[in-house]
Amino acid sequence: MDKLVVNGAKELSGSVEISGAKNAVLPLMAATLLTEGEHTINRVPDLKDTRTFLNLLEMLGAKSTHINGDLVVDSSNINSTEAPYDLVKTMRASFYVMGPLLGRFGEARVSLPGGCAWGPRPVDYHLKGFEKLGAEIILEKGYIIARAKKLKGAQIHFDIPSVGATANILMASVLAEGKTQITNAAIEPHIVQLCKVLNEMGAHIEGVGSNILIVNGVEKLSPMNVETIPDMIEAGTFLIAGATLGNITLKKVDPTHLNIVIRKLEQAGCELVVNDNSITVNKCDKLQPVDMTTDV
């Protein structure tokens, strides 16, 4: 597709069901590597990234079915701990497999997302965290090789909150020996869901939703059965579209993930009806300018 042509100046109306969040489902898919058995993840969006990640899981030995948004992954017979460059180069989130593989099997070989490029790497926070947990890290021909007989709990601090590093260190540390404390952890909704799902699988994570996470390692986890949280980026986009000559209802949405967007639209003069899992934005006749500051 070379371009999109939008013929506007028409009133938008109707309802839309929000998809599952890609940023939430990818670490959940990686977490299926933490233990054997059949894992069920519902509300999985059918996107290039989710298909690529599923290909990676299958290359590692997992079996899967994905029908109408319902994904079942059987990770009982993982026979490889290597994530090749051809897949990792197309999607940086492929690096999420390193934490679970290291935690469960004691080794992982994952291509650098940027290949052999010199200079600071986008995964340095991940690697420093793995080293704190006791892993030996080797860089060899564009691949990162991590090994550890048994990961051990540690104090890990991120200078800047990192969603990817928080998820990866969480997944590695849930099977580590002893206590791990992660400070300045990311607090995005998909990190909160990952923590909750890991706890449902049998992990012991305290401080969920805060930037200080305490993980008490366990010997073994159980398979997950989870529904992916709604995509707040997609939801916010539709809300803003509805504010321009529209009357739109969003279904299967979590309003608590959109507090700032809702507040700013109300300040701009929009009328919104917010329920537990739906939001309706009515036509805004006279929009007012608002100030805002980005955070995370």
DOLUMTOR-882524 format. One record per residue: x negated, z, y of N, C-alpha, C, O in turn. Coordinates in steps of 0.2 Angstrom, whole numbers, plus 5000, padded with zeros to 4 digits. Example, Ala and Ser with C-alpha at 12.3 -4.5 7.8 and 13.67 -1.06 7.14 Angstrom:
493450394972493850394978493450394984492950424983/493650354989493250364995493650395000493350405006/
end
This chain:
499650004994500050005000499650005006499150055007/499649955010499249945016499549985022499150015026/500249995023500450025028501150055027501550025022/501450095031502150125031502450105037502150115043/503050075037503450055043504050105043504450105038/504050135048504650185049505050165055504850155061/505750145053506250125058506550185060507050215057/506450215066506750275068507350275072507750225072/507450325077507950335081508650335077509150325080/508550365071509250375067509250455065508750485064/509850475065509950545063509750555056510050525052/509350615055509250625048509750685046509850735049/510050675040510450725037510450725029510250675026/510650775027510650785019510250845017510150885021/510150845010509750895008509150865003509250815001/508650915002508050884998507850944994507851004997/507650934988507350994984506650984984506350934983/506351044986505551044987505251044981505451084976/504651004980504251004974503851064973503751104978/503551074967503051124966502451104970502251054971/502051164972501451154976500851134972500751164967/500651074974500051054970499451104971499051114966/499351134977498851184977498951244973498451284972/499551254971499651314966499551294959499351334955/499751234957499851214950499151194948498951204942/498651174952497951154949497651214946497351214941/497551274950497251334947497651354941497351384937/498251354941498651374935498451334929498451354924/498451264930498251224925497551244922497351244916/497051264927496451284925496451344921496051354916/496851394923496951454919497151454912497151504908/497451394910497651384903497051384899497151394893/496451374901495851374897495651444896495151454891/495951494899495651564898495851594891495551644889/496351564888496551594881496851544877497151494880/496851544870497151504866497951504866498151554869/498251454864499051464863499351404868499051374871/500051404867500351364871500651394878500951444878/500451354883500551384890501151334893501051274892/501651364896502151324899502151334907502151384909/502051274910502151274918502651234920502651174919/503151254923503751214925503651194933503251224936/504051144935504051124942503351094944503051114949/503051054939502351024940502450954944502750914941/502250944950502350884953501950824950501350834947/502250764949501950714946501450674951501750624954/500850694952500450664957499750644954499650664948/499350604957498750584954498350644953497950644948/498250694957497850744956498050784950497650804946/498750794948498950834943498750794936498650824931/498850724937498750684931497950684929497750684924/497550684935496850684934496650754930496250754926/496950804933496750874930496950874923496650904919/497550844921497750854914497350814910497150824904/497050754912496550714909495950754907495650754902/495750794912495150834911495250884906494850894901/495850924906496050974901496050934894495750964889/496250874893496250844887495550824885495450824879/495150804889494450794888494050854885493650844881/494350914887494050974885494250994878494051044875/494850964876495050974869495851004869496051014864/496151014875496851034875497250974874497150924874/497850994871498450954870498950964875499051024876/499350914877499850924882500450884881500350824879/500950904884501550864885501850874892501850934895/502050824896502250834903502850794904502850724904/503450824904504150784904504550814909504650874909/504750774914505150794920504950854923505350904925/504350864924504050914928503850984924503651024927/504050974917503851034913503251014909503250964905/502751054910502051044907501951104902502051164903/501751074896501551124890500851104888500651044887/500351154889499651144887499451194881499551254882/499251164876498951204870498251204871497851154870/497951254872497251264873496851304867496351334868/497151294862496951324856496251294853495851334850/496151234854495651194851495151164856495051104855/494951204861494451174866493851164862493551214859/493551104863492951084859492351064864491851034861/492451064870491951044875492051094881492551114883/491451104884491451144890491051104896490851134901/491151034896490850994901491350954904491850924901/491350964911491850924915491350864918490950874923/491450804916491050744918491150724926491650734929/490650694928490650674935491250624937491550624942/491350574932491850524933492550554935492950524939/492650614932493350654934493250694940493650694945/492650734940492550784946492550744952492750774958/492250684953492150654959492750624962492850624968/493250624958493950594960494350654963494850644967/494150714961494550774963494150834963493950864958/494050864969493550924969493850984965493451024963/494550984965494851044962494651044954494751094951/494350994952494150994945493651054943493551074938/493351074949492851124948493151194946492751234944/493851194947494151254945494051274937494151334935/493851224933493751244926493151284925493151314919/492651284929492051324928492151394927491951424922/492651434931492751504930493051514923492751564920/493551484921493951494915493451484909493451524904/493051424909492651414904492051464903491951484897/491851484909491251534908491551594906491151634902/492151614908492451684906492551684899492451734895/492851624896493051624889492551614884492451634879/492151564886491651534881490851554883490451544879/490751584889490051604891489651544893489051554894/489951484894489551424897490051374899490651374897/489751334904490151284907489651234910489151254913/489751174909489351114912489851074916490251034914/489751074923490251044927489851004933489351024936/490050944933489750904938489850924945490350954947/489350924950489450934957489950884960489850824958/490350914964490850864967490550804971490850754971/489950824974489650774977489050744974488650704977/489050744967488450724963487850754965487750814965/487250714966486550744967486450754974485850774976/486950754979486750754986486450824988486550874985/485950814992485550874994485950915000486450885003/485750975001486051015007486551055004486651064998/486851095009487351145007487951115003488151055004/488151144998488651124993489351154994489351214996/489851114994490551144995490651204990491251234990/490251204984490451254979489951314979489951354974/489551324984489051374985489351444984489051484980/489951454987490251524986490451534979490351594976/490651484975490851494968490151514964490251564960/489651474966489051484962488751554963488551594958/488751574969488451644971488851694968488651754965/489551684967489951734964489851734957489851794954/489751684953489551684946488951714945488851754940/488451704949487851734948487851814949487551854945/488351834954488451904954488751934948488651994946/489151894944489451914938488951914932489151934927/488351894934487851894928487651824925487351824920/487951774928487851704925487151674927486951684933/486851634923486251604925486551534927486851494923/486351514933486551444936485951394936485451414939/486051334933485551284933485851224936486351204934/485451194940485651124943485251074939484651074940/485551024936485150974932485550914932486050904930/485150864935485450794936486150794938486550754935/486350824944486950824947487450864943488050864945/487250904938487750944935487551024936486951034936/488051064936487951134937488051164930488551154927/487551194927487651234921487651304922487151334924/488151334919488251414920488251444913488651414909/487851494912487851524905487851604906487551624911/488151634902488151714902488351734895488851714893/487951774892488251804886488851844887489351844883/488851884892489551924894489451934901489051964904/489951904905490051924912490151994913490552024909/489852024919489952094920490252104927490052064932/490652144928490952154935490452164940489952194939/490652154946490152154952490552154959491152144959/490152174964490452174971490352104974489752084974/490852064976490751994978491151994985491752014986/490751974990491051964997490951894999490451864998/491451865002491451795005491451805012491851835015/490951775015490851775022491451745026491651765031/491651695023492251655025492751655019492551635014/493451675020493851665014493851595012493951545015/493851595005493851525002494351524996494351564992/494851484997495351474992495051464985495251494980/494651404985494351384978493951434975493951454969/493551464979493051514976493451584974493251604969/493951604978494351654976494651644969494651684965/494951584968495251574962494751564956494951594951/494251534957493751524952493451594950493351604944/493251634955492951704953493451744950493351784945/494151744952494651784949494651764941494751804937/494751694940494751674933494151694929494251704923/493651694932493051714928493051794927492851814921/493251824932493151904931493651934927493551994925/494251904926494751934922494551954915494852004912/494051914912493751924905493151964906492751964900/492851974912492252014912492252084910492752114910/491652114909491652184907491552224913491152214917/492052274914492052314920492452294926492852244925/492252324931492652314937492352264942491752264943/492752214945492452164950492952174956493552184956/492552184962492952184968492752124972492152114974/493252094975493152034979493452054986494052064987/493052044991493252064998493252005002492851955001/493652005007493751945011494051885007493851825008/494451905002494751854997495251815001495551835006/495351754999495951715002496651745000496651774995/497051735005497751765004498351715004498951735004/498151655003498651605003499151614997499051644992/499851594998500351604993500151584986500351614981/499751524985499551504978499051544975498951554969/498651584979498151634977498551694974498451724969/499051714978499551764976499851754969499851794965/500151694969500451674962499951674957500051694951/499351644958498851654952498651724950498651734944/498651764955498551834953499151864949499051894944/499751854951500351874947500351844940500551884936/500151784940500251754933499651774929499851794923/499051784931498551814927498751884925498651904919/499051924929499351994927499851984922499852024917/500251944922500751934917500451914911500751924905/499851874911499551854905499151914902498951914896/499151974905498752034903498152054907497852104905/498052024912497452044917497652104921498252124921/497152134924497252194928496952184935496352194936/497352154939497152134946497552184951498152184951/497252214955497552264960497452234967496952194968/497852244972497752224979498052154980497852124984/498552134975498752064976499152054982499552094984/498952004986499251984992498752014998498951995004/498252054997497852075002497152035001497051994996/496752045006496052015005495552055002494952035002/495752104998495352144994495652144987496152184986/495352114982495552114975495152154971494552144971/495452194967495052234962495252204955495852214953/494752184951494952154944494652204939493952214939/494952234935494752264929494752224923495352204920/494152204920494152154915494552174909494552234907/494752124905495152144899494752094893494452054895/494952114887494652074881494952014880494651964878/495652004881495951944879496651944883496951994885/496851884884497451864888497951834883497751804878/498551824886499151794882499251734886499151724892/499651684883499751614886500251634892500651684892/500251584897500751594903501351554902501451514898/501851584905502551544906502751554913502951604915/502751504917502751514924503151454928503051394925/503451464933503651404937503251404944503151454947/502951344945502551344951502951354958503551334958/502651384962502951404969503051334973502751284971/503551334977503751274981503151254986502751304988/503151194987502551164991502751184999503251155002/502351225002502551245009502351195014502651185019/501851145012501751095017502251045017502451015022/502551025011503050975010503651005014504050975018/503851075013504451105016504351105023504851085027/503751125026503651125033503751055036504051045042/503551005033503550935035504350915036504550885041/504750935031505450915031505750955037506250935040/505551025038505851065043505751025050506251025054/505151005051504950975057505350915058505550895064/505350875053505750815053506550825055506850785059/506750875052507450895053507550915060508150915063/507050935064507150965071507150905076507350915081/507050845073507150785077507750745076507750705071/508250765079508950725078509150735071509350685068/509150795068509250795061509750855059509850905063/509950855053510350915050510150915043510450885039/509650955041509350945034509351015031509251065034/509451015025509451075021508951075015508851025012/508451115015507951125010508151165005508351225006/508151144998508251184993507651204989507151164989/507751254985507151284980506551294985506051264983/506651324990506051344995506051414995506451454994/505451444997505251514998505151525006504651505008/505651545009505651555017505051605019504751595024/504851645014504351695016503651655017503251685020/503551595014502951555015502951515021502451485023/503551515025503651475031503851515037504151485042/503651575037503851625043503651595049504051595054/503051575050502751545056503151485058503251475064/503251435054503551375055504251385058504451365063/504551435054505251455056505351485063505751465067/504851525064504851565071504751515076505051515082/504251465075504051415081504651365082504751345088/504951345077505551305078506151335081506451305086/506251405080506751445084506551445091506951445095/505851465092505651465099505751395103505851395109/505651345099505751275102506451265103506651215107/506951305101507651295102508051265096508651245097/507751265090508151245085508551305082508451365082/509151285079509551335075509451325068509551275065/509251385064509051375057509451435054509651485056/509751415048510051455043509551465037509451425033/509351535037508851545031509251595026509451645028/509151565020509451605014508851625009508251605011/508951655004508451674999508051614997507451614997/508351554995507951494993508151434996508051384993/508451435002508651375006508551385013508651445015/508451335017508351335024508751275027508651215024/509151285032509551225035509251225042509351275046/509051165044508951155051509451115055509451055052/509751135060510251095063509951055069509351075071/510251005071509950955076509851005083510151045085/509250985085508951025091509050975097508650925098/509550985101509650945107509150945112508950885115/508851005114508351005119507751045117507851105117/507351015114506751055112506251075117506151045122/506051135117505651165121504851175119504851185113/504351165123503651165121503551245119503751285121/503151245114502851315111502151315110501851255109/501851375111501151375110501051405103501451445100/500451385100500351415093499551415092499151375095/499351465088498651465086498551465078498951505075/498151415076498051415068497651475066497251505070/497851495060497451555057497051525051496451515051/497451525045497151505039497351435037497151405032/
end
